[in-house]
Amino acid sequence: MNETPTQKQFPCQQCGAKLDFAPGTSSLKCAYCGFENAIPQSEEQIEELDFRAYLSQAANEQETHEAQRVKCEKCAAETTMPPDAASGICPFCGANMVFTGKSSRLIKPKYVLPFKVTQKEAFEDFRKWIKGLWFAPGDLKSYAQSEEKLAGVYVPFWTYDSDTTSFYRGERGDHYWVTETYTTQENGRTVTRERQVMKTRWTGVSGTVWNSFDDILILASKSLPKKYADRLEPWDLQNLAAYADEYLSGFRAESYQVDLSDGFTQAQAVMEAGIRESVRRDIGGDEQRIHSVKTQYGKITFKHILLPVWMSAYRFRDKIFRILINARTGEVQGERPFSPWKIAAAVAAALVVIAIIVALASLKQS
């Protein structure tokens, strides 16, 4: 995935060809299609688009399918189940699930990243991860004794591409140095000295930056802890395969719970960080203040993809702890419980050691 914006790119709004900026002009004429591309000179020239309406229309044009789903009553995760199964264990929380035959029309996944790490390999990574946990309950290590504790699940994601045009207002800060005199006490006498002091000269600025974003990856599941799911990156999205039911054979597949519009809202937040960095570079100077940024999004495209995860749900003291494994790289991330007894024992041992050290020090002094 590449979220790094390309600075100072001027794509033609009609054909996408790269345009070269000529200083002093307010529009760029494309040498390929002849279209004149206006450069926004104010906030009023940044067009407001109805993203939700746009994406809703785009979604209707995509291939959809009827999905037979089962919903966990404990954690609300919705997954598929094998056609011959009437019940099963929820891979997200470990609760029992009963198939109800619920059907919904969803956007069909376009691509899938097939499982690469086997269950046996993932289990070894799982055990190594658990062994490295300090103060983990003994039950957790006992729990990690069977490969069947891991369930293979295809997790839904959205990816978004977009070109952006952003008009900004702000201030450029340039540092300069001045000589100041001051008085100080030396050997009981008041003396005058000089020192260099840094000041900042602020100048109002405004301008326009262009960026292109590719494959902004957004988790479309609400069943996974997002913090740990994000840490499973990077994914080798260049190896995505066209969706086929055969890839799902023997695995679960979760249905998306973050819809296309909400996913794009999250993608905009990711893009906003890159846009502001572009603005700072465009302002230049030693410091920058950004007062406002107004952005127009164009050529918005998306993909609905499935990424492979081995996961396990461990119950400890009526709380669910989920462990996730990237089924392409073996990267392990997850929530972990702490044993209060082991922590208390460690604290007690530390206090005993401190008491012995203090006692030995007292004996030496006496």
N, C-alpha and C positions, 0 to 999 in steps of 0.2 A: 504494500500500500504506500502511496506517495501523497502526503498531505502538504508538501512544501510548495508554496505558491511560486510561480515563475514571474519574477519581477520584470516590469517594463515590457510586457508583451502586448501588442496591439492587434487583436484578431479582427478580421473583417466581420461585421455583424451579419452579412449575407452569405458569404462562402467560407469564412473561417481562415482565409489566407492571412499570413503574418504581414502586418503593415509597418513601415518605417516612419517614425515621427520626424517631421520637418519643423524645426523651431520657428515660432512666430505664426504658425497656422492654427486654425480652429477646427479643421476637419481633415480627414485623410481619405484620399481617393484610391480605391483598390485598383491595382494594375491588372488584376485578373478578371474581375467582373464589372468594374466601373462604378460600384456602389460607393457613395460618399458617406463616410463614417464620421459623425460629429463628435467632437471632444467636449464633454460636459464642462461648462464654465461656472456652474453654480449648482446648489442643491436642487433648485427647481427643475433642472434639466435631467435629474436622475429619475427615471420612470419607476413608479410603484407598481409591482406586479402582484396579482392575487395568486400566491404560490399554492395555496390549498386547492383552489379551483383548477389551476393548471395541472397539478399532480393528480387530482381526482380524475380529470379527463384522461390523463395519460394512463392511469391505472385501468380505466374502463377499456382502453384499447389493448391492454395486455391479455395474454392467454390466461384464463382462470380455470379452476377445476373444483369439483365437489370433494371436500376432504372429510373423511370419516374420522372423527376425533374422540378422544376420551379425556375428560377433565378430572384432575385430582381435586378432591374436596378439601384436602389439607392446605396445599400451596397454590392451587388454581392453575398449575401448569397444564397445557393442552398438548398432547402428543398423539401420534398414530400408534396403533397396535397391530401385531400380526393378524391376518384375516381369520386364523383358526383359534385365536385367543379370546377368552371371555373375561379374563381378569389378569392382573399383573402388579408389579411393584413400581411405584413412581420413581424414576431415576433422579428426580430433583429433591425429594424429601424422604424417600423410603417408605411412604405410606402405601397401603393397598389401594388399587384402582380397579373399578368395575366398569366394563365397557357399556356405554349407554346408547351407542349408535348415533350420536349427535353429528349432524352434517352441516357444513358451512361452505359458502363459495368464497374462495380465496384466490389471490394472485398466485399463479403457479410458479414455483422456483424455476429460474432460467438456467442457473449453473449450480454445480456441486463440486466441492473439493473432496474427493474420495478418501476414505480411511487409508492411512499408510502404516501407522504404528499398530501392531497387533495387540490383542488383549493381554497376551503374555508379556510383551514388552512394556506395555503401559502399567501392568501390575508390578513389574520390577521397579519402574520409576516411582510408582506409588509407594512401595515399601521403603525405598531409599529416602523419599521425602519424609515419611513418618519417622524413620530412624533419626533424622536430623532435628526433630522437634524437641525442644526442652520442655520439661514439666508436662508432657502429654500424658493423659490417663492411660493406665495399663490396658484398659478395655479397648482403646483405639488400636494398639499394636496387636491385640488379639483379633480385633475386627479385620485387620489387613492380612488375613491368612488365606484368603480364598479369592481366586480370580473372578468368581461370580459376583463379587461385591462391586465390580465395575460394570457399568452399562454404557453401551455405545449409542450416542445420540447425535443426530444432525441438528445443529442449532441454527435458527434463521437469522440472517443479517440482511441489511440493505447496503448498497454502495451507491454513492452519488458523485456525479461529475458536474461541474459548472464553471462557466466563465463569469467573472465579476468585473464590474466597473464601479469604482468607489470615489466619490467626491468628498474631500475632507477640508476642515478648517482647524487651525491650531497655531502653535507658536514654535519658533526655532530659537534655541538657546545657544549662544556662542560664548565660550569662556574667554576672559581676558584678565590680566594681572595688573594690580596697582600697588604702588608703594605707600605704606602707611607708617606714620611715626607713633611710637608709644613710649611710655615711661615705665621703668622697673627699678627695683631696689637691688643694688650690688654693693656688697661690703658696707652696708649701712648708708649708702648714698643713693639719691635719686638720679638716674641717668636716662637719657633719651636714646632710643634705638629705632631702627627701621626694619620693616618686614614686608614680604610680598603676600598680598591677599588676593585670592581668586574671586572674581565677580562674574556674573552672567548677564549678557545683553540679550533681551528677548525681542523677537521680531514676529509680527503676525504673518501667517502664511496660509495659503490654500492651494489645492491642486487636485489632480485625478490620478489614480493608480489602477492598473489592470492586472488581474491575476487569473490563473487557470488552475482548477483543482481537479484531481483525478482520484477516483476510488476512495472517497471518504467513507470509512467503514463504520456502520452504526449497528449495534446489537439490537435485534428486533424481539428479544425475549425479555420478559419481566420475571422469569422464574430463576434466573441465575444472578448471583451477586456481581453487579456490573464491574466493580473494582477489580475482581479477580479475573473475570472474563476478558477485560481489556488487557490484562497482563499476559494473556496467552499469546499476544502478538509477538513477532510478526507472523502473518500467514502468507504462504506462497501463492498468492492469487493468480500469478501468471500460469499456474497449472490447473486452473478451473476447467472442468469438463462440462459439456452440455448435459443438462439434467436428463436422467433416465431412471425409471423406477428400479432397474436392476441394482443401482448403487445403494438403494435403501434396504435391500434384502438382508434380513438378519439384524437390522438396526431400528431404533426408534427415530422419529423425526418430529420435532416440535413445531407447532404452528406459530406464526408470528403473532405477537400481542401488541407490538408497537406498529401502528399503521403507517402507510406511506407518507402522509403529511407530517405526522409527528416525528417520523424519522428524519425528514428533511429539516425540520426545525432544529433538531439536534445537530445535523450536519452544518447548518448555518452557524451555530455556535463555534464549531471547530474551525470553519472558514474565517469567522470573525477574528480569531486570534492571528491567523496568517495575514489577513488584510491589515490589521493594525500594525503588524511588524513591517509590512510593505510601506505603510504610511510613514512610519518612523524613519525608514531608510530614505524615503523620498524627501522628507523634511530636511534630513541631514543635520549638521551642526553637532554640538557636544551633548545637548539635551533636547528633548522634544516634549511638547504638551499637545495632546489631541483633544480638541473641544467637541468635535462632532464628525461622524462618518456616516454617509448615506450611500447605500450599496444597491446596485441593480444586478440581478442574477439572470444570466442568459444561457441558452443551450443546456438546460438542465436535463440530465439523463440519469437513469437509475437501473440497478439490477437487484433482483431478489435472489439471494444465494444461500446455500446451506453449507456450513462448515462443521467438520467432524470433531467431536469431543468425547473422550471417555470420562465418565463422572461417577461419583459415589456420594451417597448421603449417609452421614453418621449421626445417630441420636445420642446425646449426652445431656443428662439432667433436663429432659423435656425440651431441649433445643436442638435444632438441625444445623449440622455443619457440613458444608458441601465442598468436595474436592474435585477440581477440574484438571483434565490433562489434554493438551493439544495433541490430537491424533495424527498430526503431521510431523511434529518435532519432538514430542515427549515432554514438553515444558509442563511442569506441575505448579498449580496455584490453588489456593483454597483457604477456607476458614479452618481454624484449629481451636480445640478446647484446651483449657488448662486445668490440671489437677490441683485443687486447693490443698490436698494432703501432701503432695510432692513439694509444693511451694512452701508450705508450713515447715516441712522437714528440712528443706534447704535453708530457710531462715534460722531454724533452731541450730542447725549444724554450724552456720556462720557465727551465731552468737557464742557457741561453745568455743570455736576457734579464737574469737576475739577475747573471750574470758581467759583462755590459756595464755595468750600473748601478753595480756595485761598482768597476769599473775607472774609470769616469767620475768617481765620487766621490773616488777616490784621486788622480786627476789634479788635481782642484780643490783638494784639500788641499795638494798639493805646489806 
